[in-house]
Amino acid sequence: MTELFADPSIWLPFVFAALMGLSILIYVVLDGYDLGVGVLLARGTAEEKDRMIASIGPFWDANETWLVMAVGLLLVAFPVAHGEILSTLYIPVVVMLIGLILRGVSFEFRAKAQPDHKAGWNAAFVAGSLMAALAQGYMLGLYVMGLEHTLWTVLFGLLTAACLTGGYAFIGACWLIYKTDGLLQRKAALWARWLLAPVALGFVAISLATPLVSQRIFHKWFDLPWLLYLAPLPAAAAATFVWLRRKLQHLPRHDDRGSFQPLLGAILLFVLSFAGLSYSFYPFVVPDKLTIYEAASAPESLLIILVGALVVMPVIGAYSALAYWIFRGKARELSYD
């Protein structure tokens, strides 16, 4: 163990892979709920749309910072993998970026538009949210399939695109249960109950496809004793789904008790999914082609970059935590004064 940490060519790539994975997980959870709210915006009335936007207004811009952090770490720490992944996923990446830009533009313009134009900017916000969510789901599917382009991998990518969008909408609904009240809160609880099934479908589909697409991953999961060690992971996921289903049947309550719990359950599902995928693909950064050790930059470069990363990431985390603390509680009426 001492020799392992004495060799920077071993521990530095691992540290950067962990930091990149953490950034991706935080992004998926945080930007996932505001993308989900954007998708659900189509289901709200005019007044509810303003309330839904108000619930994510103080946070959505900072949430996207974690995506920039993750891609930046991939570029500087694993430049070969960065080129391989983004060149293969070029089209969905472009679609995602267009969607994120459209979201940002419509978020600002809807506040200043004439009343007869506001509906158009609301629709643009929904479209941008859908584009970003679907593109991320499609990229996830192709990544799980080893970045191969065949009929079956494309079909699986489309399935994961729909399921991840459903997952984002689900965590967005859970966010609205926590941040709103009244009729909108009751609607959000109903949306969450509807969306739980497609989320479960996506969870099962990715869980089954990942070991089947690679003999290496299959043996990592199903060879003894790993099968016994890893059994708590799917068991915890199944228990979380059951718990969420029961919890959502009794929400919202008149006293608002437990309104935060579905959001915690949704976050736990994303964490469990990410843990399973991370275990499956480690140590590869490009599935079954390129490990983090083969793709890593020189240790001297990584050491310098690590200093910057260990400064920047806590600053982003502190800023995000401060924003969530200041704007805690129920979303207020939307105002731009």
C-alpha positions as a printed Julia matrix, in Angstrom:
337×3 Matrix{Float64}:
   0.0     0.0     0.0
   2.87    2.37    0.81
   4.47    1.67   -2.56
   1.15    2.39   -4.26
   0.93    5.89   -2.8
   4.63    6.45   -3.37
   4.16    6.13   -7.14
   2.46    9.3    -8.49
   1.77    7.61  -11.83
  -0.64    5.32   -9.93
  -2.31    7.47   -7.31
  -2.62   10.72   -9.27
  -4.78    9.24  -12.1
  -6.95    7.57   -9.46
  -7.39   10.85   -7.56
  -8.33   12.72  -10.74
 -10.76    9.98  -11.78
 -12.37   10.28   -8.33
 -12.58   14.08   -8.57
 -14.02   13.88  -12.07
 -16.54   11.25  -10.96
 -17.55   13.37   -7.98
 -18.07   16.4   -10.23
 -20.23   14.36  -12.62
 -22.32   12.96   -9.77
 -22.89   16.4    -8.24
 -23.81   17.78  -11.66
 -26.26   14.98  -12.42
 -28.03   15.48   -9.08
 -28.06   19.29   -9.01
 -28.57   20.13  -12.66
 -30.72   17.01  -12.95
 -33.48   18.48  -10.79
 -33.47   21.86  -12.55
 -33.47   20.18  -15.97
 -36.36   18.09  -14.64
 -38.24   21.2   -13.54
 -37.66   22.59  -17.03
 -39.16   19.46  -18.58
 -42.16   19.59  -16.2
 -42.71   23.26  -16.97
 -44.9    22.16  -19.88
 -47.41   20.72  -17.38
 -47.9    23.89  -15.32
 -50.29   26.8   -15.63
 -48.95   30.32  -16.3
 -48.75   31.11  -12.58
 -47.28   27.71  -11.79
 -44.59   28.19  -14.44
 -43.42   31.35  -12.65
 -43.35   29.48   -9.34
 -41.44   26.56  -10.87
 -38.86   28.9   -12.39
 -38.58   30.73   -9.06
 -37.79   27.41   -7.33
 -34.65   26.92   -9.44
 -33.77   30.55  -10.18
 -31.07   31.04   -7.52
 -29.38   27.71   -8.22
 -29.52   26.56  -11.85
 -26.6    28.63  -13.13
 -24.25   27.45  -10.39
 -25.39   23.86  -10.88
 -23.97   23.84  -14.42
 -20.55   24.83  -13.05
 -20.04   21.19  -12.06
 -20.36   20.11  -15.69
 -17.64   22.57  -16.65
 -15.51   21.22  -13.82
 -15.98   17.6   -14.89
 -15.2    18.28  -18.57
 -12.23   20.44  -17.57
 -10.79   17.65  -15.43
 -11.29   15.17  -18.26
  -9.46   17.48  -20.67
  -6.45   18.29  -18.51
  -6.06   14.95  -16.7
  -7.04   12.49  -19.45
  -6.59   14.34  -22.77
  -6.46   11.17  -24.88
  -9.77    9.97  -23.41
 -11.24   13.45  -23.83
 -10.54   13.31  -27.56
 -11.84    9.75  -27.9
 -15.07   10.33  -25.99
 -16.04   13.73  -27.36
 -15.18   12.84  -30.95
 -17.42    9.77  -30.71
 -20.21   11.7   -28.97
 -19.79   14.89  -30.98
 -23.4    15.22  -32.19
 -25.16   14.63  -28.82
 -22.64   16.96  -27.16
 -23.56   19.7   -29.63
 -27.27   19.04  -29.04
 -26.71   19.26  -25.28
 -24.81   22.55  -25.56
 -27.49   24.06  -27.8
 -30.1    22.98  -25.25
 -28.17   24.53  -22.35
 -27.7    27.77  -24.3
 -31.39   27.84  -25.18
 -32.26   27.37  -21.52
 -30.05   30.26  -20.46
 -31.36   32.62  -23.12
 -35.04   31.78  -22.52
 -34.6    32.04  -18.74
 -33.51   35.66  -19.11
 -35.79   36.65  -22.0
 -38.99   35.27  -20.46
 -38.57   37.78  -17.63
 -38.48   40.75  -20.01
 -40.74   39.57  -22.81
 -44.16   41.03  -23.57
 -47.03   38.93  -22.17
 -47.9    37.54  -25.61
 -44.26   36.41  -26.12
 -43.74   34.88  -22.71
 -45.39   31.58  -23.65
 -42.91   31.19  -26.51
 -39.93   31.64  -24.2
 -41.46   29.17  -21.74
 -41.71   26.66  -24.59
 -38.07   27.39  -25.48
 -37.05   26.69  -21.89
 -38.87   23.35  -22.02
 -37.27   22.52  -25.39
 -33.79   23.39  -24.12
 -34.29   21.26  -21.02
 -35.49   18.32  -23.12
 -32.59   18.64  -25.56
 -30.0    18.66  -22.76
 -31.6    15.79  -20.83
 -32.15   13.57  -23.88
 -28.62   14.2   -25.17
 -27.09   13.29  -21.81
 -29.15   10.11  -21.64
 -28.15    9.13  -25.16
 -24.47    9.71  -24.33
 -24.83    7.56  -21.23
 -26.32    4.74  -23.28
 -23.55    4.83  -25.87
 -20.91    4.99  -23.14
 -22.37    1.91  -21.47
 -22.33    0.18  -24.87
 -18.6     0.9   -25.24
 -18.99    3.93  -27.55
 -19.93    1.67  -30.45
 -22.35    2.81  -33.15
 -24.59   -0.06  -34.21
 -28.35   -0.39  -34.54
 -28.64   -1.97  -31.09
 -26.39    0.53  -29.33
 -28.29    3.43  -30.9
 -31.61    1.89  -29.81
 -30.23    1.4   -26.3
 -29.03    5.0   -26.35
 -32.54    6.15  -27.22
 -33.93    4.07  -24.35
 -31.5     5.54  -21.84
 -32.2     9.02  -23.25
 -35.9     8.6   -22.46
 -35.22    7.0   -19.06
 -32.68    9.56  -17.9
 -35.03   12.35  -18.96
 -37.68   10.61  -16.87
 -35.18   10.4   -14.02
 -34.47   14.13  -14.25
 -38.19   14.87  -14.35
 -38.64   12.64  -11.3
 -36.01   14.38   -9.22
 -37.4    17.69  -10.5
 -40.86   16.7    -9.23
 -39.33   15.73   -5.87
 -37.63   19.14   -5.76
 -40.99   20.85   -6.36
 -42.59   18.8    -3.56
 -39.96   20.24   -1.25
 -39.89   23.82   -2.59
 -43.57   24.53   -3.25
 -46.95   24.2    -1.55
 -50.62   24.17   -2.4
 -51.93   22.87   -5.7
 -48.5    22.88   -7.37
 -47.07   20.71   -4.6
 -49.95   18.24   -5.04
 -49.34   18.18   -8.79
 -45.63   17.57   -8.22
 -46.42   14.59   -5.97
 -48.67   13.17   -8.71
 -45.94   13.69  -11.34
 -43.42   11.94   -9.11
 -45.73    8.93   -8.7
 -46.19    8.7   -12.48
 -42.48    8.98  -13.17
 -41.26    6.41  -10.67
 -42.0     3.52  -13.08
 -39.88    4.81  -16.02
 -37.08    5.61  -13.58
 -37.18    2.01  -12.36
 -37.18    0.8   -15.98
 -34.08    2.82  -16.77
 -32.34    1.62  -13.62
 -33.02   -2.02  -14.49
 -32.12   -1.59  -18.18
 -28.72   -0.07  -17.45
 -28.06   -2.55  -14.63
 -28.72   -5.5   -16.94
 -27.0    -4.11  -20.03
 -23.76   -3.1   -18.33
 -22.55   -6.61  -17.37
 -23.9    -8.15  -20.58
 -21.95   -5.82  -22.85
 -18.59   -6.86  -21.42
 -17.29  -10.19  -20.12
 -14.92   -8.28  -17.84
 -17.79   -6.4   -16.21
 -19.89   -9.58  -16.03
 -17.17  -11.35  -14.04
 -16.66   -8.32  -11.79
 -20.3    -8.53  -10.73
 -21.15  -12.24  -10.76
 -17.98  -14.09   -9.8
 -17.75  -15.15   -6.17
 -17.14  -13.62   -3.7
 -17.93  -10.3    -5.47
 -21.55  -11.32   -6.04
 -22.05  -11.5    -2.28
 -20.13   -8.29   -1.58
 -22.1    -6.31   -4.18
 -25.55   -7.71   -3.41
 -26.38   -4.84   -1.0
 -26.14   -2.34   -3.88
 -29.13   -3.58   -5.96
 -30.92   -4.51   -2.74
 -30.6    -0.93   -1.49
 -31.87    0.38   -4.83
 -34.9    -1.92   -4.75
 -35.66   -0.93   -1.16
 -35.39    2.75   -2.1
 -37.88    2.33   -4.95
 -40.35    0.58   -2.63
 -39.88    3.24    0.05
 -40.37    6.06   -2.46
 -43.53    4.49   -3.83
 -45.05    4.24   -0.34
 -43.85    7.69    0.7
 -45.26    9.41   -2.39
 -48.69    7.85   -1.77
 -49.0     9.94    1.41
 -47.58   13.24    0.18
 -48.08   16.1     0.43
 -49.23   16.39    4.05
 -51.15   19.38    5.35
 -48.31   20.17    7.77
 -45.68   19.66    5.02
 -43.88   17.01    7.06
 -41.69   14.7     4.99
 -41.69   16.93    1.89
 -37.89   16.71    1.71
 -37.76   12.92    1.92
 -38.61   12.05   -1.73
 -35.77   14.31   -2.84
 -33.37   12.44   -0.56
 -34.63    9.13   -1.99
 -34.15   10.36   -5.56
 -30.61   11.51   -4.75
 -29.87    8.1    -3.21
 -31.01    6.37   -6.44
 -28.63    8.51   -8.5
 -25.78    7.82   -6.05
 -26.4     4.06   -6.18
 -26.56    4.1    -9.98
 -23.33    6.06  -10.19
 -21.6     3.74   -7.72
 -22.56    0.71   -9.8
 -21.37    2.27  -13.05
 -18.12    3.45  -11.47
 -17.37   -0.03  -10.15
 -18.26   -1.61  -13.49
 -15.98    0.53  -15.64
 -13.0     1.09  -13.33
 -10.15    1.33  -14.24
 -11.28    2.19  -17.79
 -12.11    5.75  -18.78
 -12.93    4.62  -22.33
 -14.8     1.32  -21.84
 -12.52   -1.68  -22.41
 -10.13    0.43  -24.51
  -8.27    2.94  -22.38
  -7.58    2.92  -18.64
  -7.18    6.01  -16.51
  -3.48    5.14  -16.18
  -2.94    4.91  -19.94
  -4.89    8.1   -20.65
  -3.44   10.23  -17.85
  -1.22   13.24  -18.37
   2.34   13.25  -17.03
   2.52   13.03  -13.21
   4.31   16.39  -13.06
   1.41   18.06  -14.87
  -1.19   16.26  -12.79
   0.44   17.36   -9.56
   0.26   21.02  -10.56
  -3.33   20.68  -11.76
  -4.28   18.9    -8.54
  -3.32   21.95   -6.5
  -5.68   24.09   -8.58
  -8.48   21.52   -8.45
  -8.26   21.23   -4.67
  -8.67   25.0    -4.44
 -11.4    25.48   -7.05
 -13.69   22.58   -6.1
 -14.15   23.6    -2.43
 -14.82   27.18   -3.55
 -17.56   25.99   -5.93
 -18.94   23.73   -3.22
 -18.93   26.53   -0.63
 -20.63   28.94   -3.01
 -23.31   26.36   -3.87
 -23.88   25.49   -0.2
 -24.22   29.21    0.65
 -26.8    29.7    -2.11
 -28.85   26.75   -0.89
 -28.67   28.03    2.68
 -29.7    31.59    1.81
 -32.6    30.49   -0.41
 -33.73   27.61    1.8
 -37.43   27.02    2.39
 -40.34   27.4     0.01
 -39.91   29.22   -3.29
 -41.24   32.78   -3.17
 -43.2    34.56   -5.85
 -41.07   35.26   -8.91
 -39.73   38.81   -8.98
 -37.07   40.58  -11.05
 -37.2    43.92   -9.25
